[in-house]
Amino acid sequence: MKREVLRLENVTIENKGIVYLDDFSLTIVEGEIIGMIGTNHHGLDELIRLICDNISLKFGRVYFNEKVVNTYLWDTRVTNKVFLIDQKSRLVPDLTVSDNIFVLRKGFKKYVINRKMLNQQVNQTMQELGLKIDPNLLVSQLNSFERCTVELIRAVLTGSNLILLREINEVLSSSELSDFFDMIRYYRKQGISFLYIANHHEEVFQICTRFALVEDGRIVKFLFQDEMNEQHITPFVKPIENLEKKRRIHNSPVLELQDIRTEYMNGISCKVYAGECLTFLDCNNMLIQDLVSLFKSDQIEFEGSIIKDGKTVQSKKDFRNLSEDLIVIPENPIKNMLFSELTYLENLSFLVDQKIHKSLMKRSIYKSIEKEYIKEIGEDLKVSYIDQMSPQSLYTLIYYKALLYNPEVVCIVQPFLGADMYLRVHIAKLINRLKQEGIAVIILTIHVTDVLAVSDELYLVENGRLSQEDKIKENKSVKENYYRYRFEEKLKKNK
């Protein structure tokens, strides 16, 4: 019988009248990978804090390594030997890989550090995993995949027998995530346990041995390995339906890239049409930054041609016109596109001054905007302070800001990043709203999940160049070609 690593027994967490975990029970045994998604994010932060730091309980008990470490009867104030890996690095950027793995761990008491011995241990571990990461590299020089790998190795070597993974797909591309899953499987065979919290079931089905669906702080469904398929999960999730697509309005593209070459792009060509969505699936997470810089007319050296409305973009004026007719919605747009000191209406109208070339707008313009959009946006339009608004309302604000500006092209970077199940559906509808107004949409993403519902064309990009499957027009074909051949073998490895 396998040893129990963690048991949450009828746990309830409440703060200021809000119940975050409600009669929550979960058991993780040695060498198990539990997958978890939430229909919303409610209670997930508290769950992680509970497992790591034993925060106060209203009811229930917590067992770690078969010992009671937390109970509603008393406050233990102890931390568990658990390691969390997510989008935020917990490494010291100005120290080397070997220093972060060995020197900073508890119990390391040597006054003289044998650098050669530490590096040998790092290299040995890397060889076991089939990796090559220089132990003398500063952490600040690592990419996202290398950073997550170093954190995983550090967790194992410091004796953590339970590792929490949260939304690591947000920073790892599809190919990197596949390689990271291989490392998880390797350590699982050594008895390490994992709790993997993600935003989409298709992702966790690839790696987990059991699966939990959480809603409003309660587990509403548990699936075992032979039940991890669409048939069993569909009744409990809200999928993004394939949205209705219009026929092509114009035969001439709004924007065309011809053989674009930069540091990370190797001969990218595409055509973007009004009212259609083109998606670049960047399998190696190399393309996005260069394309964004290109679209924003930043100082980036490139070869090839950019053609807008049938005219080659060459002069500074041409590039200025390109940037005026193209809006980029970045990752985490709530943080990067909104101003908390402005009202909802002022945020909505923020880009309009650029369109009409006026730094100060008349009150009559604000009134006109309010009158036009009140039926679609509702009473949110009259809100003075946006800080307390829901993510759904804020995403509506972001996309309607782009809609009001009425550009020819909107480029969206990872539109579903960090969004829960219901927010993903809402974002897909907002993207479709842009298309309905005849705006061309370009999506830059490192994961295929959810973009299929809004995409008219999808380009697979590997190592900066279009792959042999470079253009797949049918969404069904995308799912068959991409998921079946890339992930089916990974599912078999777990059995």
Residue pairs with C-beta under 8 A, 6 or more apart in sequence:
2 29
2 30
2 31
2 32
3 29
3 30
3 65
3 66
4 27
4 28
4 29
4 30
4 63
4 65
4 66
5 28
5 29
5 30
5 32
5 64
5 65
5 161
5 162
5 193
6 26
6 27
6 28
6 51
6 62
6 63
6 64
6 162
6 193
6 195
7 26
7 27
7 28
7 62
7 63
8 24
8 25
8 26
8 27
8 50
8 51
8 60
8 62
9 25
9 60
9 61
9 62
9 63
10 23
10 24
10 25
10 59
10 60
10 61
11 21
11 23
11 24
11 25
11 50
11 57
11 59
11 60
11 61
11 62
12 19
12 21
12 22
12 23
12 24
12 57
12 58
12 59
12 60
12 72
13 19
13 20
13 21
13 24
13 43
13 46
13 50
13 55
13 56
13 57
13 58
13 217
14 20
14 58
19 217
20 42
20 43
20 45
20 46
20 217
21 43
21 46
21 47
21 50
21 217
21 218
22 43
22 216
22 217
22 218
23 59
23 60
23 218
24 43
24 47
24 60
24 217
24 218
24 219
25 219
26 34
26 212
26 219
28 34
28 162
28 193
28 195
29 193
30 161
30 191
30 193
31 188
31 189
31 190
31 191
31 192
31 193
32 188
32 193
32 194
32 209
32 210
33 184
33 188
33 193
33 194
33 196
33 207
33 208
33 209
33 210
33 494
34 193
34 194
34 195
34 196
34 208
34 209
34 210
34 211
34 212
35 196
35 198
35 201
35 204
35 205
35 207
35 208
35 210
35 211
35 212
36 195
36 196
36 197
36 198
36 204
36 211
36 212
36 213
36 214
37 197
37 198
37 199
37 200
37 201
37 204
37 213
37 214
37 421
38 44
38 197
38 213
38 214
38 215
38 420
38 421
39 213
39 214
39 215
39 216
39 236
39 237
39 238
39 420
39 421
39 422
40 215
40 216
40 420
40 421
40 422
41 420
42 215
42 216
42 217
43 214
43 216
43 217
44 166
44 197
44 214
46 55
46 217
48 84
48 164
48 166
48 197
49 55
50 57
50 62
50 70
51 62
51 80
51 82
51 162
51 164
51 195
52 79
52 80
52 82
52 84
52 164
53 79
53 80
54 62
54 69
54 70
54 76
54 77
54 78
54 79
54 80
56 75
57 70
57 71
57 72
58 72
59 72
60 71
60 72
61 68
61 70
61 71
61 72
62 68
62 69
62 70
62 71
63 69
64 80
64 81
64 162
65 161
69 76
69 78
69 80
70 76
70 78
80 162
81 159
81 160
81 161
81 162
82 160
82 162
82 163
82 164
83 151
83 154
83 155
83 158
83 160
83 162
83 163
83 164
84 90
84 163
84 164
84 166
85 148
85 151
85 152
85 155
85 163
85 164
85 165
85 166
85 168
86 164
86 165
86 166
86 167
86 168
87 166
87 167
87 168
87 170
87 171
89 139
89 147
89 151
90 151
91 100
91 139
91 147
91 150
91 151
91 154
92 99
92 100
92 104
92 139
93 138
93 139
93 140
94 138
94 139
94 140
95 103
95 104
95 138
95 139
96 135
96 136
96 137
96 138
96 139
97 122
97 133
97 134
97 135
97 136
97 137
97 139
97 142
97 150
98 115
98 118
98 119
98 121
98 122
98 135
98 136
99 118
100 139
100 150
100 154
101 118
101 122
101 150
101 153
101 154
101 157
102 108
102 118
102 121
102 122
102 157
103 113
103 118
105 154
105 157
105 158
106 158
118 135
119 135
119 136
122 133
122 135
122 153
123 135
125 153
125 157
126 132
126 133
128 186
129 149
129 153
129 183
129 186
131 149
133 142
133 146
133 149
133 150
139 147
139 150
142 150
144 171
144 172
144 176
144 285
145 172
145 173
145 176
145 179
145 180
148 168
148 171
148 172
148 180
149 180
149 183
152 163
152 180
152 183
152 184
152 187
155 163
156 163
156 187
156 190
156 192
160 192
161 191
161 192
161 193
162 192
162 193
162 194
162 195
163 187
163 192
163 193
163 194
163 195
164 194
164 195
164 197
165 184
165 194
165 195
165 196
165 197
166 196
166 197
166 198
167 197
167 198
167 199
167 418
168 177
168 180
169 177
169 198
169 199
169 200
169 203
169 447
170 414
170 417
170 418
172 180
172 285
172 446
173 282
173 283
173 284
173 285
173 446
173 447
174 281
174 283
174 446
174 447
174 448
174 486
175 283
175 284
175 462
176 284
176 285
177 203
178 486
178 487
178 490
181 206
181 207
181 490
184 194
184 196
184 207
185 207
185 493
185 494
188 194
196 204
196 207
196 208
198 204
199 416
199 418
199 419
199 420
199 421
199 424
200 449
200 450
201 211
201 213
201 233
201 237
202 449
202 483
203 447
203 449
204 211
205 211
205 228
205 229
205 491
206 487
206 490
206 491
206 494
207 490
207 494
208 225
208 228
208 494
209 225
209 494
210 222
210 223
210 224
210 225
211 222
211 223
211 224
211 228
212 219
212 221
212 222
212 223
213 219
213 220
213 221
213 222
213 223
213 233
213 236
213 237
214 220
220 236
221 233
221 236
223 232
223 233
225 494
225 495
228 491
237 421
238 421
238 422
238 425
239 425
240 424
240 425
240 428
240 450
240 453
240 454
241 453
242 452
242 453
242 475
243 428
243 429
243 432
243 453
243 454
244 432
245 276
245 435
245 456
246 275
246 435
246 436
248 273
248 275
248 276
249 273
249 274
249 275
249 438
250 273
250 274
252 309
252 310
253 271
253 272
253 273
253 307
254 272
254 273
254 274
254 308
254 309
254 408
254 409
254 440
255 271
255 272
255 306
255 307
255 308
255 326
255 408
255 409
255 440
256 269
256 270
256 271
256 272
256 305
256 306
256 307
256 308
257 268
257 269
257 270
257 304
257 305
257 306
257 307
258 269
258 304
258 305
258 306
258 307
259 267
259 268
259 269
259 303
259 304
259 305
260 267
260 268
260 269
260 294
260 302
260 303
260 304
260 305
260 306
261 267
261 268
261 302
261 303
261 304
262 290
262 294
262 300
262 301
262 302
262 303
263 290
264 286
264 287
264 289
264 290
264 464
265 287
265 290
265 291
265 302
265 464
265 465
266 463
266 464
266 465
267 304
267 465
267 466
268 287
268 291
268 304
268 461
268 464
268 465
268 466
269 304
269 466
270 278
270 280
270 459
272 278
272 409
272 440
272 442
273 440
274 408
274 438
274 439
274 440
275 435
275 436
275 437
275 438
275 439
275 440
276 435
276 440
276 441
276 456
276 457
277 431
277 435
277 440
277 441
277 442
277 443
277 454
277 455
277 456
277 457
278 440
278 441
278 442
278 443
278 455
278 456
278 457
278 458
278 459
279 442
279 443
279 444
279 445
279 451
279 455
279 457
279 458
279 459
280 287
280 288
280 291
280 442
280 443
280 444
280 445
280 459
280 461
281 445
281 446
281 447
281 448
281 451
281 458
281 459
281 460
281 461
281 482
282 288
282 444
282 445
282 446
282 461
283 446
283 460
283 461
283 462
283 467
284 461
284 462
284 463
284 464
285 446
286 461
286 463
286 464
287 444
287 461
287 464
288 413
288 414
288 444
288 446
290 300
290 302
291 411
291 444
292 328
292 330
292 411
292 413
292 444
293 299
293 300
294 300
294 302
294 306
295 322
295 323
295 326
295 328
295 409
295 411
295 442
296 323
296 326
296 328
297 319
297 320
297 322
297 323
305 312
305 313
306 312
306 313
306 322
307 313
308 318
308 321
308 322
308 325
308 408
309 408
311 318
312 318
313 319
313 321
313 322
324 354
324 355
324 407
325 407
325 408
325 409
326 407
326 408
326 409
326 410
326 411
327 351
327 402
327 405
327 407
327 409
327 410
327 411
328 410
328 411
328 412
328 413
329 337
329 398
329 399
329 402
329 410
329 411
329 412
329 413
329 415
330 336
330 337
330 413
331 413
331 414
331 417
332 417
332 418
333 395
333 398
334 391
334 394
334 395
334 398
337 398
337 401
338 347
338 386
338 394
338 397
338 398
339 346
339 347
339 350
340 385
340 386
340 387
342 350
342 386
343 383
343 384
343 385
343 386
344 380
344 381
344 382
344 383
344 384
344 386
344 389
344 397
345 366
345 369
345 370
345 381
345 382
346 366
347 386
347 397
347 401
348 369
348 373
348 377
348 381
348 397
348 400
348 401
348 404
349 361
349 365
349 366
349 369
349 401
349 404
350 401
351 401
351 402
351 404
351 405
352 361
352 365
352 369
352 404
352 405
353 359
353 360
353 361
354 405
355 405
355 406
356 365
369 404
370 381
370 382
373 381
373 400
373 404
374 381
376 400
377 396
377 397
377 400
380 389
380 393
380 396
380 397
383 389
386 394
386 397
389 397
391 419
391 423
392 422
392 423
392 426
395 423
395 426
395 427
395 430
396 426
396 430
399 427
399 430
399 431
399 433
399 434
400 430
402 410
402 434
402 439
403 433
403 434
403 437
403 439
406 437
406 439
407 439
408 439
408 440
409 439
409 440
409 441
409 442
410 434
410 439
410 440
410 441
410 442
411 441
411 442
411 443
411 444
412 431
412 441
412 442
412 443
412 444
413 444
413 445
414 444
414 445
414 446
414 447
415 427
415 431
415 443
415 445
415 451
416 424
416 427
416 445
416 449
416 450
416 451
419 427
424 450
428 450
428 453
428 454
431 441
431 443
431 454
432 454
434 441
435 441
435 454
441 454
443 451
443 454
443 455
445 451
448 458
448 478
448 479
448 482
448 483
451 458
452 458
452 475
452 478
452 479
453 475
455 475
455 478
456 473
457 471
457 472
457 473
458 471
458 472
458 478
459 466
459 470
459 471
460 466
460 467
460 469
460 470
460 472
460 482
461 467
469 481
469 482
472 478
472 481
